[in-house]
Amino acid sequence: MAAASGRPLVVELAVEGMMCMKNCGNTVQSALRSVDGVADAV
């Protein structure tokens, strides 16, 4: 999705409370990348 200026819309999400010990961040990134319209998740 592009903002009215024609530039990509950038959204920052703060994810808190994850308690797993292995690769939780990768799981969140993969889920976000699978959403239609998401160009990247870092």
mmCIF file as Biopython writes it, N, C-alpha, C and O atoms, coordinates in Angstrom:
data_model
#
loop_
_atom_site.group_PDB
_atom_site.id
_atom_site.type_symbol
_atom_site.label_atom_id
_atom_site.label_alt_id
_atom_site.label_comp_id
_atom_site.label_asym_id
_atom_site.label_entity_id
_atom_site.label_seq_id
_atom_site.pdbx_PDB_ins_code
_atom_site.Cartn_x
_atom_site.Cartn_y
_atom_site.Cartn_z
_atom_site.occupancy
_atom_site.B_iso_or_equiv
_atom_site.auth_seq_id
_atom_site.auth_asym_id
_atom_site.pdbx_PDB_model_num
ATOM 1   N N  . MET A ? 1  ? 0.859  -1.174  0.000  1.0 0.0 1  A 1 
ATOM 2   C CA . MET A ? 1  ? 0.000  0.000   0.000  1.0 0.0 1  A 1 
ATOM 3   C C  . MET A ? 1  ? 0.898  1.227   0.000  1.0 0.0 1  A 1 
ATOM 4   O O  . MET A ? 1  ? 1.884  1.290   0.734  1.0 0.0 1  A 1 
ATOM 5   N N  . ALA A ? 2  ? 0.552  2.183   -0.816 1.0 0.0 2  A 1 
ATOM 6   C CA . ALA A ? 2  ? 1.329  3.418   -0.878 1.0 0.0 2  A 1 
ATOM 7   C C  . ALA A ? 2  ? 0.571  4.537   -0.184 1.0 0.0 2  A 1 
ATOM 8   O O  . ALA A ? 2  ? -0.658 4.596   -0.231 1.0 0.0 2  A 1 
ATOM 9   N N  . ALA A ? 3  ? 1.306  5.404   0.446  1.0 0.0 3  A 1 
ATOM 10  C CA . ALA A ? 3  ? 0.705  6.590   1.057  1.0 0.0 3  A 1 
ATOM 11  C C  . ALA A ? 3  ? 0.309  7.556   -0.055 1.0 0.0 3  A 1 
ATOM 12  O O  . ALA A ? 3  ? 0.669  7.349   -1.214 1.0 0.0 3  A 1 
ATOM 13  N N  . ALA A ? 4  ? -0.417 8.593   0.283  1.0 0.0 4  A 1 
ATOM 14  C CA . ALA A ? 4  ? -0.892 9.567   -0.702 1.0 0.0 4  A 1 
ATOM 15  C C  . ALA A ? 4  ? 0.264  10.201  -1.474 1.0 0.0 4  A 1 
ATOM 16  O O  . ALA A ? 4  ? 0.076  10.645  -2.607 1.0 0.0 4  A 1 
ATOM 17  N N  . SER A ? 5  ? 1.443  10.250  -0.885 1.0 0.0 5  A 1 
ATOM 18  C CA . SER A ? 5  ? 2.610  10.843  -1.537 1.0 0.0 5  A 1 
ATOM 19  C C  . SER A ? 5  ? 3.201  9.933   -2.604 1.0 0.0 5  A 1 
ATOM 20  O O  . SER A ? 5  ? 4.090  10.353  -3.345 1.0 0.0 5  A 1 
ATOM 21  N N  . GLY A ? 6  ? 2.727  8.696   -2.696 1.0 0.0 6  A 1 
ATOM 22  C CA . GLY A ? 6  ? 3.268  7.739   -3.643 1.0 0.0 6  A 1 
ATOM 23  C C  . GLY A ? 6  ? 4.381  6.882   -3.064 1.0 0.0 6  A 1 
ATOM 24  O O  . GLY A ? 6  ? 4.807  5.911   -3.689 1.0 0.0 6  A 1 
ATOM 25  N N  . ARG A ? 7  ? 4.852  7.233   -1.880 1.0 0.0 7  A 1 
ATOM 26  C CA . ARG A ? 7  ? 5.887  6.440   -1.217 1.0 0.0 7  A 1 
ATOM 27  C C  . ARG A ? 7  ? 5.237  5.291   -0.460 1.0 0.0 7  A 1 
ATOM 28  O O  . ARG A ? 7  ? 4.075  5.392   -0.065 1.0 0.0 7  A 1 
ATOM 29  N N  . PRO A ? 8  ? 5.964  4.204   -0.251 1.0 0.0 8  A 1 
ATOM 30  C CA . PRO A ? 8  ? 5.403  3.087   0.518  1.0 0.0 8  A 1 
ATOM 31  C C  . PRO A ? 8  ? 5.042  3.527   1.937  1.0 0.0 8  A 1 
ATOM 32  O O  . PRO A ? 8  ? 5.714  4.375   2.524  1.0 0.0 8  A 1 
ATOM 33  N N  . LEU A ? 9  ? 4.004  2.957   2.465  1.0 0.0 9  A 1 
ATOM 34  C CA . LEU A ? 9  ? 3.597  3.204   3.844  1.0 0.0 9  A 1 
ATOM 35  C C  . LEU A ? 9  ? 4.448  2.323   4.752  1.0 0.0 9  A 1 
ATOM 36  O O  . LEU A ? 9  ? 4.525  1.112   4.542  1.0 0.0 9  A 1 
ATOM 37  N N  . VAL A ? 10 ? 5.079  2.909   5.745  1.0 0.0 10 A 1 
ATOM 38  C CA . VAL A ? 10 ? 5.909  2.168   6.694  1.0 0.0 10 A 1 
ATOM 39  C C  . VAL A ? 10 ? 5.189  2.137   8.031  1.0 0.0 10 A 1 
ATOM 40  O O  . VAL A ? 10 ? 4.769  3.170   8.551  1.0 0.0 10 A 1 
ATOM 41  N N  . VAL A ? 11 ? 5.053  0.933   8.582  1.0 0.0 11 A 1 
ATOM 42  C CA . VAL A ? 11 ? 4.389  0.746   9.871  1.0 0.0 11 A 1 
ATOM 43  C C  . VAL A ? 11 ? 5.349  0.004   10.792 1.0 0.0 11 A 1 
ATOM 44  O O  . VAL A ? 11 ? 5.926  -1.009  10.399 1.0 0.0 11 A 1 
ATOM 45  N N  . GLU A ? 12 ? 5.522  0.498   12.005 1.0 0.0 12 A 1 
ATOM 46  C CA . GLU A ? 12 ? 6.345  -0.181  13.003 1.0 0.0 12 A 1 
ATOM 47  C C  . GLU A ? 12 ? 5.429  -0.780  14.058 1.0 0.0 12 A 1 
ATOM 48  O O  . GLU A ? 12 ? 4.554  -0.102  14.595 1.0 0.0 12 A 1 
ATOM 49  N N  . LEU A ? 13 ? 5.640  -2.057  14.349 1.0 0.0 13 A 1 
ATOM 50  C CA . LEU A ? 13 ? 4.854  -2.757  15.358 1.0 0.0 13 A 1 
ATOM 51  C C  . LEU A ? 13 ? 5.758  -3.127  16.522 1.0 0.0 13 A 1 
ATOM 52  O O  . LEU A ? 13 ? 6.849  -3.658  16.315 1.0 0.0 13 A 1 
ATOM 53  N N  . ALA A ? 14 ? 5.321  -2.855  17.730 1.0 0.0 14 A 1 
ATOM 54  C CA . ALA A ? 14 ? 6.050  -3.278  18.927 1.0 0.0 14 A 1 
ATOM 55  C C  . ALA A ? 14 ? 5.408  -4.568  19.417 1.0 0.0 14 A 1 
ATOM 56  O O  . ALA A ? 14 ? 4.244  -4.577  19.817 1.0 0.0 14 A 1 
ATOM 57  N N  . VAL A ? 15 ? 6.163  -5.646  19.385 1.0 0.0 15 A 1 
ATOM 58  C CA . VAL A ? 15 ? 5.656  -6.949  19.817 1.0 0.0 15 A 1 
ATOM 59  C C  . VAL A ? 15 ? 6.273  -7.244  21.177 1.0 0.0 15 A 1 
ATOM 60  O O  . VAL A ? 15 ? 7.495  -7.303  21.318 1.0 0.0 15 A 1 
ATOM 61  N N  . GLU A ? 16 ? 5.422  -7.427  22.164 1.0 0.0 16 A 1 
ATOM 62  C CA . GLU A ? 16 ? 5.891  -7.669  23.526 1.0 0.0 16 A 1 
ATOM 63  C C  . GLU A ? 16 ? 5.336  -8.982  24.060 1.0 0.0 16 A 1 
ATOM 64  O O  . GLU A ? 16 ? 4.342  -9.504  23.556 1.0 0.0 16 A 1 
ATOM 65  N N  . GLY A ? 17 ? 5.988  -9.500  25.076 1.0 0.0 17 A 1 
ATOM 66  C CA . GLY A ? 17 ? 5.460  -10.637 25.815 1.0 0.0 17 A 1 
ATOM 67  C C  . GLY A ? 17 ? 5.712  -11.997 25.197 1.0 0.0 17 A 1 
ATOM 68  O O  . GLY A ? 17 ? 5.094  -12.980 25.607 1.0 0.0 17 A 1 
ATOM 69  N N  . MET A ? 18 ? 6.605  -12.080 24.222 1.0 0.0 18 A 1 
ATOM 70  C CA . MET A ? 18 ? 6.903  -13.386 23.639 1.0 0.0 18 A 1 
ATOM 71  C C  . MET A ? 18 ? 7.801  -14.139 24.611 1.0 0.0 18 A 1 
ATOM 72  O O  . MET A ? 18 ? 8.810  -13.606 25.071 1.0 0.0 18 A 1 
ATOM 73  N N  . MET A ? 19 ? 7.438  -15.369 24.920 1.0 0.0 19 A 1 
ATOM 74  C CA . MET A ? 19 ? 8.142  -16.121 25.944 1.0 0.0 19 A 1 
ATOM 75  C C  . MET A ? 19 ? 8.946  -17.295 25.396 1.0 0.0 19 A 1 
ATOM 76  O O  . MET A ? 19 ? 9.615  -17.982 26.168 1.0 0.0 19 A 1 
ATOM 77  N N  . CYS A ? 20 ? 8.903  -17.545 24.105 1.0 0.0 20 A 1 
ATOM 78  C CA . CYS A ? 20 ? 9.623  -18.699 23.569 1.0 0.0 20 A 1 
ATOM 79  C C  . CYS A ? 20 ? 11.118 -18.414 23.513 1.0 0.0 20 A 1 
ATOM 80  O O  . CYS A ? 20 ? 11.539 -17.257 23.530 1.0 0.0 20 A 1 
ATOM 81  N N  . MET A ? 21 ? 11.899 -19.451 23.447 1.0 0.0 21 A 1 
ATOM 82  C CA . MET A ? 21 ? 13.347 -19.317 23.480 1.0 0.0 21 A 1 
ATOM 83  C C  . MET A ? 21 ? 13.988 -19.441 22.098 1.0 0.0 21 A 1 
ATOM 84  O O  . MET A ? 21 ? 15.178 -19.162 21.949 1.0 0.0 21 A 1 
ATOM 85  N N  . LYS A ? 22 ? 13.220 -19.856 21.082 1.0 0.0 22 A 1 
ATOM 86  C CA . LYS A ? 22 ? 13.819 -20.107 19.769 1.0 0.0 22 A 1 
ATOM 87  C C  . LYS A ? 22 ? 13.024 -19.450 18.657 1.0 0.0 22 A 1 
ATOM 88  O O  . LYS A ? 22 ? 11.860 -19.787 18.442 1.0 0.0 22 A 1 
ATOM 89  N N  . ASN A ? 23 ? 13.633 -18.532 17.961 1.0 0.0 23 A 1 
ATOM 90  C CA . ASN A ? 23 ? 13.142 -18.008 16.689 1.0 0.0 23 A 1 
ATOM 91  C C  . ASN A ? 23 ? 11.739 -17.419 16.684 1.0 0.0 23 A 1 
ATOM 92  O O  . ASN A ? 23 ? 11.081 -17.460 15.644 1.0 0.0 23 A 1 
ATOM 93  N N  . CYS A ? 24 ? 11.252 -16.881 17.778 1.0 0.0 24 A 1 
ATOM 94  C CA . CYS A ? 24 ? 9.930  -16.243 17.771 1.0 0.0 24 A 1 
ATOM 95  C C  . CYS A ? 24 ? 9.889  -15.075 16.791 1.0 0.0 24 A 1 
ATOM 96  O O  . CYS A ? 24 ? 8.897  -14.876 16.091 1.0 0.0 24 A 1 
ATOM 97  N N  . GLY A ? 25 ? 10.963 -14.314 16.749 1.0 0.0 25 A 1 
ATOM 98  C CA . GLY A ? 25 ? 11.019 -13.186 15.822 1.0 0.0 25 A 1 
ATOM 99  C C  . GLY A ? 25 ? 10.876 -13.632 14.384 1.0 0.0 25 A 1 
ATOM 100 O O  . GLY A ? 25 ? 10.200 -12.972 13.594 1.0 0.0 25 A 1 
ATOM 101 N N  . ASN A ? 26 ? 11.506 -14.752 14.030 1.0 0.0 26 A 1 
ATOM 102 C CA . ASN A ? 26 ? 11.381 -15.279 12.670 1.0 0.0 26 A 1 
ATOM 103 C C  . ASN A ? 26 ? 9.951  -15.696 12.368 1.0 0.0 26 A 1 
ATOM 104 O O  . ASN A ? 26 ? 9.476  -15.516 11.247 1.0 0.0 26 A 1 
ATOM 105 N N  . THR A ? 27 ? 9.265  -16.249 13.354 1.0 0.0 27 A 1 
ATOM 106 C CA . THR A ? 27 ? 7.874  -16.653 13.166 1.0 0.0 27 A 1 
ATOM 107 C C  . THR A ? 27 ? 6.997  -15.441 12.887 1.0 0.0 27 A 1 
ATOM 108 O O  . THR A ? 27 ? 6.137  -15.486 12.008 1.0 0.0 27 A 1 
ATOM 109 N N  . VAL A ? 28 ? 7.208  -14.364 13.624 1.0 0.0 28 A 1 
ATOM 110 C CA . VAL A ? 28 ? 6.439  -13.134 13.421 1.0 0.0 28 A 1 
ATOM 111 C C  . VAL A ? 28 ? 6.756  -12.549 12.052 1.0 0.0 28 A 1 
ATOM 112 O O  . VAL A ? 28 ? 5.845  -12.137 11.334 1.0 0.0 28 A 1 
ATOM 113 N N  . GLN A ? 29 ? 8.029  -12.507 11.679 1.0 0.0 29 A 1 
ATOM 114 C CA . GLN A ? 29 ? 8.414  -11.984 10.370 1.0 0.0 29 A 1 
ATOM 115 C C  . GLN A ? 29 ? 7.776  -12.790 9.247  1.0 0.0 29 A 1 
ATOM 116 O O  . GLN A ? 29 ? 7.257  -12.209 8.293  1.0 0.0 29 A 1 
ATOM 117 N N  . SER A ? 30 ? 7.803  -14.095 9.341  1.0 0.0 30 A 1 
ATOM 118 C CA . SER A ? 30 ? 7.211  -14.948 8.310  1.0 0.0 30 A 1 
ATOM 119 C C  . SER A ? 30 ? 5.713  -14.711 8.188  1.0 0.0 30 A 1 
ATOM 120 O O  . SER A ? 30 ? 5.172  -14.656 7.084  1.0 0.0 30 A 1 
ATOM 121 N N  . ALA A ? 31 ? 5.049  -14.573 9.327  1.0 0.0 31 A 1 
ATOM 122 C CA . ALA A ? 31 ? 3.607  -14.321 9.308  1.0 0.0 31 A 1 
ATOM 123 C C  . ALA A ? 31 ? 3.296  -12.981 8.650  1.0 0.0 31 A 1 
ATOM 124 O O  . ALA A ? 31 ? 2.362  -12.882 7.854  1.0 0.0 31 A 1 
ATOM 125 N N  . LEU A ? 32 ? 4.073  -11.952 8.976  1.0 0.0 32 A 1 
ATOM 126 C CA . LEU A ? 32 ? 3.850  -10.637 8.374  1.0 0.0 32 A 1 
ATOM 127 C C  . LEU A ? 32 ? 4.122  -10.660 6.879  1.0 0.0 32 A 1 
ATOM 128 O O  . LEU A ? 32 ? 3.369  -10.072 6.103  1.0 0.0 32 A 1 
ATOM 129 N N  . ARG A ? 33 ? 5.191  -11.331 6.468  1.0 0.0 33 A 1 
ATOM 130 C CA . ARG A ? 33 ? 5.529  -11.400 5.040  1.0 0.0 33 A 1 
ATOM 131 C C  . ARG A ? 33 ? 4.464  -12.132 4.236  1.0 0.0 33 A 1 
ATOM 132 O O  . ARG A ? 33 ? 4.322  -11.884 3.039  1.0 0.0 33 A 1 
ATOM 133 N N  . SER A ? 34 ? 3.719  -13.023 4.867  1.0 0.0 34 A 1 
ATOM 134 C CA . SER A ? 34 ? 2.693  -13.780 4.149  1.0 0.0 34 A 1 
ATOM 135 C C  . SER A ? 34 ? 1.413  -12.977 3.934  1.0 0.0 34 A 1 
ATOM 136 O O  . SER A ? 34 ? 0.517  -13.424 3.217  1.0 0.0 34 A 1 
ATOM 137 N N  . VAL A ? 35 ? 1.317  -11.800 4.546  1.0 0.0 35 A 1 
ATOM 138 C CA . VAL A ? 35 ? 0.131  -10.949 4.401  1.0 0.0 35 A 1 
ATOM 139 C C  . VAL A ? 35 ? 0.193  -10.224 3.062  1.0 0.0 35 A 1 
ATOM 140 O O  . VAL A ? 35 ? 1.207  -9.614  2.721  1.0 0.0 35 A 1 
ATOM 141 N N  . ASP A ? 36 ? -0.892 -10.296 2.313  1.0 0.0 36 A 1 
ATOM 142 C CA . ASP A ? 36 ? -0.971 -9.638  1.013  1.0 0.0 36 A 1 
ATOM 143 C C  . ASP A ? 36 ? -0.727 -8.140  1.163  1.0 0.0 36 A 1 
ATOM 144 O O  . ASP A ? 36 ? -1.366 -7.479  1.982  1.0 0.0 36 A 1 
ATOM 145 N N  . GLY A ? 37 ? 0.194  -7.611  0.373  1.0 0.0 37 A 1 
ATOM 146 C CA . GLY A ? 37 ? 0.497  -6.187  0.411  1.0 0.0 37 A 1 
ATOM 147 C C  . GLY A ? 37 ? 1.704  -5.826  1.251  1.0 0.0 37 A 1 
ATOM 148 O O  . GLY A ? 37 ? 2.188  -4.696  1.179  1.0 0.0 37 A 1 
ATOM 149 N N  . VAL A ? 38 ? 2.206  -6.769  2.053  1.0 0.0 38 A 1 
ATOM 150 C CA . VAL A ? 38 ? 3.398  -6.504  2.852  1.0 0.0 38 A 1 
ATOM 151 C C  . VAL A ? 38 ? 4.619  -6.763  1.976  1.0 0.0 38 A 1 
ATOM 152 O O  . VAL A ? 38 ? 4.804  -7.870  1.471  1.0 0.0 38 A 1 
ATOM 153 N N  . ALA A ? 39 ? 5.448  -5.745  1.798  1.0 0.0 39 A 1 
ATOM 154 C CA . ALA A ? 39 ? 6.632  -5.867  0.950  1.0 0.0 39 A 1 
ATOM 155 C C  . ALA A ? 39 ? 7.797  -6.498  1.701  1.0 0.0 39 A 1 
ATOM 156 O O  . ALA A ? 39 ? 8.573  -7.251  1.113  1.0 0.0 39 A 1 
ATOM 157 N N  . ASP A ? 40 ? 7.931  -6.202  2.991  1.0 0.0 40 A 1 
ATOM 158 C CA . ASP A ? 40 ? 9.039  -6.738  3.767  1.0 0.0 40 A 1 
ATOM 159 C C  . ASP A ? 40 ? 8.735  -6.623  5.251  1.0 0.0 40 A 1 
ATOM 160 O O  . ASP A ? 40 ? 7.940  -5.785  5.674  1.0 0.0 40 A 1 
ATOM 161 N N  . ALA A ? 41 ? 9.369  -7.462  6.018  1.0 0.0 41 A 1 
ATOM 162 C CA . ALA A ? 41 ? 9.280  -7.418  7.481  1.0 0.0 41 A 1 
ATOM 163 C C  . ALA A ? 41 ? 10.685 -7.656  8.002  1.0 0.0 41 A 1 
ATOM 164 O O  . ALA A ? 41 ? 11.319 -8.655  7.662  1.0 0.0 41 A 1 
ATOM 165 N N  . VAL A ? 42 ? 11.173 -6.737  8.828  1.0 0.0 42 A 1 
ATOM 166 C CA . VAL A ? 42 ? 12.542 -6.865  9.353  1.0 0.0 42 A 1 
ATOM 167 C C  . VAL A ? 42 ? 12.549 -6.773  10.857 1.0 0.0 42 A 1 
ATOM 168 O O  . VAL A ? 42 ? 13.610 -6.859  11.476 1.0 0.0 42 A 1 
#
